[in-house]
């Protein structure tokens, strides 16, 4: 085909001169913005287009804040309500605690004898009085030991004085059945053994358990106080 001049423009482009002859079947080229007018190169335009099509990133979730007065987490609540926990097993403290408990029980016994009046003259009356005193002392000591050791303190007054508590084999709070077994059948069998062997065997054991402890599944350990954090102490 013959064109005017030496310059040949692409058909359909704005500003190109028409040609004479057969029309070409080529589709018109898309209009492009000259780089000189836009001030951006082709690479910059491609980057901006890709950045525009990119989905915006999800905003991070705001950190939860503890509302004053709201319920604390379960782990924190458990640590705040924790009481005395068990330390290492003890044996020497048990001896001192037993002496203190005997002194505690002697005081009400003396009061009971004083209420009963002077010593009777007849043998039968003396025997009946001795039986009555023994029954009162036995029932009183049982109620005292079972009530104190099954309570939240887990110790008699003597054990509290020396810093000891009664626990199960794992260091937890013993059941009521274990405390009853310890202070009834366990103490009875231990008292029948000669030369206090049932109590002295605790010295040869690492867990310091005597015979009545083995029968009841209990243990006597030192009492340790659970430590609190700074914010719990001064809250």
C-alpha positions as CSV (number, residue, x, y, z in Angstrom):
1,X,0.0,0.0,0.0
2,X,1.0,3.5,-0.7
3,X,1.1,6.1,2.1
4,X,1.8,9.7,2.2
5,X,5.2,10.4,3.7
6,X,7.6,7.9,5.2
7,X,5.8,7.6,8.6
8,X,3.2,4.9,9.0
9,X,1.0,4.9,12.0
10,X,-0.9,2.1,13.5
11,X,-4.5,1.9,12.2
12,X,-7.1,3.3,14.5
13,X,-4.7,5.2,16.7
14,X,-5.7,8.7,17.4
15,X,-3.9,11.2,15.3
16,X,-2.7,8.7,12.6
17,X,-3.2,9.7,9.0
18,X,-5.6,7.5,6.9
19,X,-4.2,5.2,4.3
20,X,-5.5,4.6,0.8
21,X,-6.3,1.1,-0.4
22,X,-7.8,-2.0,1.2
23,X,-8.8,-1.6,4.9
24,X,-6.9,-3.8,7.2
25,X,-8.9,-6.3,9.5
26,X,-6.7,-5.6,12.5
27,X,-8.6,-4.6,15.6
28,X,-8.0,-1.1,16.9
29,X,-5.2,-1.0,19.6
30,X,-6.2,0.1,23.1
31,X,-5.4,3.6,23.9
32,X,-2.5,3.9,26.2
33,X,-1.5,6.9,28.3
34,X,1.9,8.3,27.3
35,X,4.4,7.9,30.0
36,X,5.6,11.4,29.6
37,X,2.1,12.8,30.5
38,X,1.3,10.4,33.4
39,X,4.8,10.8,35.0
40,X,4.9,7.1,35.9
41,X,6.7,4.2,34.2
42,X,5.0,1.0,33.2
43,X,6.5,-0.8,36.2
44,X,5.0,1.7,38.6
45,X,1.6,1.5,37.0
46,X,1.6,-2.3,37.4
47,X,2.6,-2.0,41.0
48,X,-0.2,0.4,41.8
49,X,-2.7,-1.8,40.1
50,X,-1.6,-4.8,42.0
51,X,-1.6,-2.9,45.3
52,X,-5.2,-1.7,44.5
53,X,-6.4,-5.2,43.9
54,X,-4.9,-6.6,47.0
55,X,-7.4,-7.4,49.8
56,X,-6.9,-5.2,52.9
57,X,-5.3,-7.1,55.8
58,X,-7.6,-7.8,58.7
59,X,-7.0,-5.4,61.6
60,X,-5.6,-7.1,64.7
61,X,-8.1,-7.8,67.5
62,X,-7.8,-5.5,70.4
63,X,-6.3,-7.0,73.5
64,X,-8.9,-7.9,76.2
65,X,-8.8,-5.7,79.3
66,X,-9.7,-6.9,82.7
67,X,-12.7,-4.9,83.9
68,X,-12.4,-3.9,87.6
69,X,-14.8,-6.0,89.7
70,X,-15.2,-8.6,87.0
71,X,-14.7,-12.3,87.7
72,X,-11.1,-13.4,87.7
73,X,-9.9,-16.4,85.6
74,X,-10.2,-19.8,87.1
75,X,-6.5,-20.3,87.7
76,X,-6.2,-17.0,89.5
77,X,-9.3,-17.7,91.6
78,X,-7.9,-21.1,92.6
79,X,-4.6,-19.6,93.6
80,X,-6.3,-16.9,95.7
81,X,-8.6,-19.3,97.5
82,X,-5.9,-21.9,98.2
83,X,-5.2,-22.4,101.9
84,X,-2.5,-24.4,103.7
85,X,-0.7,-27.0,101.7
86,X,1.3,-30.0,102.8
87,X,5.1,-29.9,103.2
88,X,7.5,-32.7,104.0
89,X,6.4,-35.6,106.4
90,X,7.3,-35.1,110.0
91,X,7.7,-37.4,113.1
92,X,9.3,-35.4,115.9
93,X,6.5,-32.8,115.8
94,X,4.0,-35.5,116.3
95,X,5.4,-36.4,119.7
96,X,5.2,-32.7,120.9
97,X,1.7,-32.4,119.4
98,X,0.6,-35.5,121.3
99,X,1.8,-34.1,124.6
100,X,0.0,-30.8,124.0
101,X,-3.2,-32.7,123.1
102,X,-3.0,-34.7,126.3
103,X,-2.6,-31.5,128.3
104,X,-5.7,-30.1,126.5
105,X,-7.7,-33.2,127.4
106,X,-6.6,-33.3,131.0
107,X,-8.2,-29.9,131.8
108,X,-11.8,-31.0,131.1
109,X,-11.1,-34.4,132.8
110,X,-10.1,-32.6,136.0
111,X,-13.3,-30.5,135.8
112,X,-15.4,-33.7,135.3
113,X,-13.8,-35.3,138.4
114,X,-14.5,-32.1,140.4
115,X,-18.1,-32.2,139.4
116,X,-18.5,-35.8,140.4
117,X,-17.4,-34.9,144.0
118,X,-15.2,-36.7,146.5
119,X,-13.9,-40.2,146.1
120,X,-16.6,-42.8,147.0
121,X,-15.9,-45.2,149.8
122,X,-17.2,-48.5,148.4
123,X,-15.2,-50.5,145.8
124,X,-18.2,-50.8,143.5
125,X,-18.7,-47.0,143.5
126,X,-15.0,-46.4,142.8
127,X,-15.1,-48.8,139.9
128,X,-18.2,-47.2,138.4
129,X,-16.6,-43.8,138.8
130,X,-13.4,-45.0,137.1
131,X,-15.4,-46.4,134.2
132,X,-17.3,-43.2,133.8
133,X,-14.2,-41.2,133.7
134,X,-12.6,-43.5,131.2
135,X,-15.7,-43.4,129.0
136,X,-15.9,-39.6,129.1
137,X,-12.2,-39.3,128.4
138,X,-12.4,-41.7,125.4
139,X,-15.4,-40.2,123.9
140,X,-14.1,-36.7,124.4
141,X,-10.7,-37.4,122.9
142,X,-12.4,-39.1,119.9
143,X,-14.7,-36.2,119.3
144,X,-11.9,-33.8,119.7
145,X,-9.5,-35.6,117.3
146,X,-12.0,-36.4,114.6
147,X,-13.7,-33.0,114.7
148,X,-10.4,-31.1,114.5
149,X,-8.6,-33.3,111.9
150,X,-11.7,-33.5,109.6
151,X,-12.2,-29.7,109.6
152,X,-10.6,-27.3,107.3
153,X,-7.6,-27.0,109.7
154,X,-6.8,-30.7,109.3
155,X,-5.1,-30.7,112.8
156,X,-5.7,-30.8,116.5
157,X,-4.6,-27.9,118.7
158,X,-1.3,-29.7,119.4
159,X,-0.6,-30.1,115.7
160,X,-1.5,-26.5,115.0
161,X,0.9,-25.4,117.7
162,X,3.8,-27.3,116.0
163,X,2.8,-26.5,112.4
164,X,1.6,-30.0,111.3
165,X,-1.5,-31.2,109.5
166,X,-3.1,-34.6,108.7
167,X,-3.2,-35.4,105.0
168,X,-3.9,-38.3,102.7
169,X,-1.1,-40.3,101.0
170,X,-0.9,-37.7,98.2
171,X,-0.8,-34.6,100.5
172,X,-4.4,-33.7,100.0
173,X,-7.3,-33.4,102.5
174,X,-8.3,-36.8,103.9
175,X,-11.8,-38.0,103.9
176,X,-14.0,-38.3,107.0
177,X,-13.9,-42.1,106.8
178,X,-10.1,-42.0,106.8
179,X,-10.0,-39.7,109.9
180,X,-12.5,-42.0,111.7
181,X,-10.4,-45.1,110.9
182,X,-7.2,-43.4,112.0
183,X,-8.6,-42.3,115.5
184,X,-10.6,-45.5,116.3
185,X,-9.4,-48.8,115.0
186,X,-6.0,-47.5,114.0
187,X,-5.2,-46.0,117.4
188,X,-6.6,-49.0,119.1
189,X,-4.3,-51.4,117.3
190,X,-1.4,-49.1,117.7
191,X,-1.9,-48.9,121.4
192,X,-1.9,-52.7,121.7
193,X,1.5,-53.1,120.1
194,X,4.3,-53.5,122.7
195,X,7.1,-51.0,123.2
196,X,5.4,-48.4,121.0
197,X,6.6,-50.3,117.9
198,X,3.7,-49.0,115.9
199,X,4.8,-45.4,116.5
200,X,8.5,-46.0,116.3
201,X,8.2,-47.5,112.9
202,X,7.6,-44.0,111.5
203,X,11.3,-43.3,112.1
204,X,12.3,-46.0,109.7
205,X,10.0,-44.9,106.9
206,X,10.6,-42.0,104.5
207,X,7.0,-40.9,104.7
208,X,7.0,-41.1,108.5
209,X,3.8,-43.0,108.6
210,X,2.9,-45.0,111.7
211,X,0.7,-48.1,111.9
212,X,-2.6,-46.2,112.3
213,X,-1.6,-44.0,109.3
214,X,-1.0,-47.1,107.2
215,X,-4.4,-48.5,108.2
216,X,-6.2,-45.3,107.4
217,X,-4.2,-44.1,104.4
218,X,-3.2,-40.9,106.1
219,X,0.1,-39.0,106.7
220,X,1.2,-36.2,109.0
221,X,3.1,-33.4,107.2
222,X,4.5,-30.0,107.9
223,X,2.1,-27.1,107.1
224,X,3.2,-24.7,104.5
225,X,1.4,-21.4,103.6
226,X,0.6,-20.8,99.9
227,X,2.4,-17.7,98.7
228,X,0.4,-14.9,97.2
229,X,1.5,-12.5,94.4
230,X,2.2,-8.8,95.0
231,X,-1.1,-7.6,93.4
232,X,-3.1,-10.1,95.4
233,X,-1.6,-9.0,98.7
234,X,-2.1,-5.2,98.2
235,X,-5.3,-5.4,96.2
